[in-house]
C-alpha cells in the first residue's frame, strides 16, 4: 500500500540551520532516498520551494481565481514529501520516522486512496 509522508516545518525551525548544517540536512535526505530506493519502498520524493512561491487555484462558477502565496496562514508549511510503499500503517510510520526532517519538524502520514478499478 502507498503512503504519503508530508514534511512540515516552520520557517523558524529551518532558519536556525547554518549553511553547513543545511547542506548536511539535504545530504541526509538524499542518503535516505537512496536507502528507500534500494529497499524498493521509495515511489517518489521531492522538496518544495518556500510557501511564498505558491499559487492557489480555485474555479467557482466557471471563474478562475489565482492567489499568490500559501492558502492558509499557519506556522508549519509543507516543505516536501515522500511517497512510499509499506505493508501497513505501522511500517509507514517507521519509514516516516527515518526522514531526517522528523528531527526538525513533523511528518504527516496518510494512506493513498486506491479507487475501484484503478491500479
Helices and strands as residue ranges (DSSP letters): E 2-10, H 11-15, H 19-39, E 42-47, G 51-53, E 55-60, E 63-68, E 76-85, H 89-97, G 100-103, E 106-111
